[in-house]
Amino acid sequence: MNARVNAILFLILLSFFLFANLACDRKLQSSVENERQEKEYLIDKTASQKMIISSESVSNVIDCSDNSNVEKGVSSELSTKNEGDENSNNDFNLFDPINIEEATLFVDIFEVNGGAYSNKVLIFNGVPVGLLPYNAPPLKSWQNVAIKLSDEAIKSMVITNTIGMIDNTGDAYNLQNFNLKIKIKNVNELMILSDSNAFCSVSDWWSLKKGNYFKKDGSPFAKLIKNE
């Protein structure tokens, strides 16, 4: 009888012990699971915060690159630079005598007599620049001649320049294709002002007359402008 009771008690104690261990294991597992979940939560929260910070940083970078004040500043600086370049170009006056190395006037002449008819004074912007060259033989032919401008004539230079003639000889002749070639200091190319029209010293009676009649009192009849 006692042995049976003892066996029953032993079984009860064993069952209690096993149940207690099982409960302890479950509690431990639950604690470990909670700790794991808590760690995962902390990790997820930290990652989320990092993503938010990163997103804000990117947004700030984009905002900075799209900053209208920066664009306005750059635009203003470029505009100021362009205006400065334009002013610099405007400050360089091609017709300023200090920038001109030399200037030569070329013209085609036809049947300009010399000798007693040679006193034909060419006028440039109201300034006498010398006698008009006469034709070499054959007289009745077109020939190109050159007259180098004096310093005084160069000083009179403007955008539109005029040609006149003082001639009391009564000679009949034609002129055409006035070309003023200007050599600018420190520049390789020549600047050319021209008037391609033809002019005649007499009005109607001469059969070889070409172009428009011009007065020989020194008043302007040809206008030299810059070639485009």
C-alpha positions as CSV (number, residue, x, y, z in Angstrom):
1,M,0.0,0.0,0.0
2,N,2.8,2.4,1.0
3,A,4.7,1.5,-2.1
4,R,1.7,2.4,-4.3
5,V,1.2,5.7,-2.5
6,N,4.8,6.5,-2.9
7,A,4.7,5.8,-6.6
8,I,1.7,8.0,-7.0
9,L,3.3,10.8,-5.1
10,F,6.5,10.4,-7.2
11,L,4.5,10.6,-10.4
12,I,2.7,13.7,-9.2
13,L,6.0,15.4,-8.2
14,L,7.5,14.4,-11.6
15,S,4.6,15.8,-13.5
16,F,4.8,19.0,-11.5
17,F,8.5,19.2,-12.2
18,L,8.0,18.6,-15.9
19,F,5.2,21.1,-16.1
20,A,7.3,23.7,-14.2
21,N,10.2,23.2,-16.6
22,L,7.9,23.5,-19.6
23,A,6.4,26.7,-18.3
24,C,9.9,28.1,-17.6
25,D,11.0,27.2,-21.1
26,R,8.0,28.9,-22.7
27,K,8.5,32.0,-20.6
28,L,12.2,32.0,-21.6
29,Q,11.3,31.6,-25.2
30,S,8.7,34.3,-24.9
31,S,11.3,36.6,-23.3
32,V,13.8,35.9,-26.1
33,E,11.2,36.5,-28.8
34,N,10.2,39.8,-27.2
35,E,13.8,40.8,-27.0
36,R,14.3,39.9,-30.6
37,Q,11.2,41.8,-31.7
38,E,12.3,44.8,-29.7
39,K,15.8,44.7,-31.3
40,E,14.2,44.4,-34.8
41,Y,11.9,47.4,-33.9
42,L,14.9,49.5,-32.8
43,I,16.7,48.5,-36.0
44,D,13.8,49.4,-38.2
45,K,13.2,52.6,-36.4
46,T,16.9,53.6,-36.8
47,A,16.8,52.7,-40.5
48,S,13.6,54.7,-40.9
49,Q,15.2,57.8,-39.3
50,K,18.3,57.4,-41.5
51,M,16.1,57.3,-44.6
52,I,14.2,60.4,-43.5
53,I,17.5,62.2,-42.9
54,S,18.9,61.1,-46.2
55,S,15.6,62.1,-48.0
56,E,15.9,65.6,-46.4
57,S,19.5,65.9,-47.4
58,V,18.7,65.1,-51.0
59,S,15.8,67.5,-51.0
60,N,18.1,70.2,-49.7
61,V,20.6,69.5,-52.4
62,I,17.9,69.7,-55.1
63,D,16.5,72.9,-53.6
64,C,20.0,74.4,-53.6
65,S,20.7,73.4,-57.2
66,D,17.3,74.8,-58.2
67,N,17.8,78.0,-56.2
68,S,16.4,80.9,-58.2
69,N,18.6,83.4,-56.4
70,V,21.7,81.5,-57.6
71,E,20.4,81.4,-61.1
72,K,19.6,85.1,-61.0
73,G,23.1,85.8,-59.6
74,V,24.8,83.9,-62.4
75,S,22.5,85.5,-65.0
76,S,23.2,88.9,-63.6
77,E,27.0,88.2,-63.7
78,L,26.8,87.1,-67.3
79,S,24.7,90.0,-68.3
80,T,27.2,92.4,-66.6
81,K,30.1,90.7,-68.4
82,N,28.3,91.0,-71.8
83,E,27.5,94.6,-71.2
84,G,31.2,95.1,-70.3
85,D,32.3,93.5,-73.5
86,E,29.9,95.6,-75.5
87,N,31.1,98.8,-73.8
88,S,34.7,97.7,-74.4
89,N,34.0,97.3,-78.2
90,N,32.2,100.6,-78.3
91,D,35.2,102.3,-76.6
92,F,37.4,101.2,-79.5
93,N,36.7,103.8,-82.2
94,L,38.0,102.7,-85.6
95,F,37.9,106.3,-86.8
96,D,40.0,107.7,-83.9
97,P,43.2,108.9,-85.5
98,I,45.2,107.3,-82.7
99,N,44.0,103.9,-84.0
100,I,44.7,104.6,-87.7
101,E,48.1,103.7,-89.1
102,E,47.5,105.1,-92.6
103,A,44.7,105.8,-95.1
104,T,44.8,105.8,-98.9
105,L,42.1,106.9,-101.3
106,F,41.8,105.0,-104.6
107,V,39.7,106.1,-107.6
108,D,39.2,105.1,-111.3
109,I,39.8,108.0,-113.6
110,F,39.0,108.5,-117.3
111,E,40.6,111.1,-119.6
112,V,41.9,113.4,-116.8
113,N,44.3,115.8,-118.5
114,G,47.5,117.1,-117.0
115,G,49.6,120.1,-117.9
116,A,47.5,123.2,-118.1
117,Y,44.5,121.1,-116.8
118,S,46.3,119.6,-113.8
119,N,45.1,122.0,-111.1
120,K,42.3,119.8,-109.7
121,V,42.3,119.8,-105.9
122,L,40.7,116.8,-104.3
123,I,38.7,117.5,-101.1
124,F,38.2,114.9,-98.3
125,N,35.7,116.0,-95.6
126,G,36.4,119.6,-96.5
127,V,40.1,119.1,-96.2
128,P,42.3,119.5,-99.4
129,V,44.4,116.3,-99.9
130,G,46.3,117.2,-103.0
131,L,45.9,117.3,-106.8
132,L,43.9,114.6,-108.6
133,P,46.4,112.4,-110.6
134,Y,46.0,112.6,-114.4
135,N,45.8,109.8,-116.9
136,A,49.0,108.3,-118.4
137,P,48.8,107.4,-122.1
138,P,46.4,106.3,-123.5
139,L,44.3,109.2,-122.3
140,K,41.0,107.6,-123.2
141,S,41.2,104.7,-120.8
142,W,40.1,103.8,-117.2
143,Q,43.1,103.9,-114.8
144,N,43.1,103.4,-111.0
145,V,45.1,106.0,-109.1
146,A,45.9,106.5,-105.4
147,I,46.1,109.5,-103.1
148,K,47.5,109.1,-99.6
149,L,45.6,111.0,-97.0
150,S,47.3,113.6,-94.8
151,D,47.2,113.5,-91.0
152,E,44.7,116.4,-91.1
153,A,42.4,114.5,-93.4
154,I,42.7,111.4,-91.2
155,K,41.7,113.5,-88.2
156,S,38.5,114.5,-90.0
157,M,37.4,110.9,-90.5
158,V,33.9,109.9,-89.5
159,I,31.5,107.0,-90.3
160,T,30.3,108.6,-93.6
161,N,33.1,110.6,-95.4
162,T,32.6,112.9,-98.4
163,I,34.6,113.7,-101.5
164,G,34.6,117.0,-103.3
165,M,36.6,118.8,-106.0
166,I,37.9,122.3,-106.7
167,D,38.5,122.5,-110.4
168,N,38.4,125.6,-112.6
169,T,40.3,124.1,-115.6
170,G,37.2,123.3,-117.7
171,D,38.5,119.8,-118.3
172,A,36.1,117.0,-119.2
173,Y,36.7,113.7,-117.4
174,N,35.0,110.8,-115.5
175,L,35.5,109.4,-112.0
176,Q,34.1,106.2,-110.4
177,N,34.7,103.6,-107.7
178,F,36.1,105.7,-104.8
179,N,37.6,103.3,-102.3
180,L,39.2,104.4,-99.0
181,K,41.5,101.8,-97.6
182,I,42.2,102.3,-93.9
183,K,45.0,100.4,-92.1
184,I,44.2,100.0,-88.4
185,K,47.0,99.7,-86.0
186,N,47.6,96.1,-84.7
187,V,45.0,94.7,-87.1
188,N,45.9,92.7,-90.2
189,E,42.8,93.4,-92.2
190,L,42.0,96.7,-94.0
191,M,38.8,98.6,-93.4
192,I,37.3,99.8,-96.7
193,L,34.9,102.7,-97.3
194,S,33.5,103.0,-100.8
195,D,31.2,104.7,-103.3
196,S,30.9,102.7,-106.5
197,N,29.0,105.4,-108.4
198,A,30.3,107.2,-111.6
199,F,30.6,111.0,-111.8
200,C,31.4,113.4,-114.7
201,S,32.9,116.9,-114.6
202,V,30.6,118.2,-117.4
203,S,26.9,118.1,-117.7
204,D,25.7,117.2,-121.2
205,W,27.8,118.1,-124.2
206,W,30.6,115.5,-123.9
207,S,29.8,112.2,-125.7
208,L,32.0,110.2,-123.4
209,K,30.2,111.4,-120.3
210,K,29.5,108.7,-117.7
211,G,27.5,109.0,-114.4
212,N,26.2,112.1,-112.6
213,Y,27.5,115.6,-113.1
214,F,29.3,117.0,-110.0
215,K,29.9,120.6,-109.1
216,K,33.6,121.6,-109.0
217,D,33.3,124.1,-106.2
218,G,34.5,121.8,-103.4
219,S,31.0,120.7,-102.4
220,P,30.6,117.0,-101.6
221,F,29.4,114.7,-104.4
222,A,30.5,111.3,-103.3
223,K,29.9,109.6,-100.0
224,L,32.2,106.8,-98.6
225,I,30.6,104.3,-96.3
226,K,31.9,101.1,-94.8
227,N,31.4,97.9,-96.8
228,E,29.2,95.3,-95.1
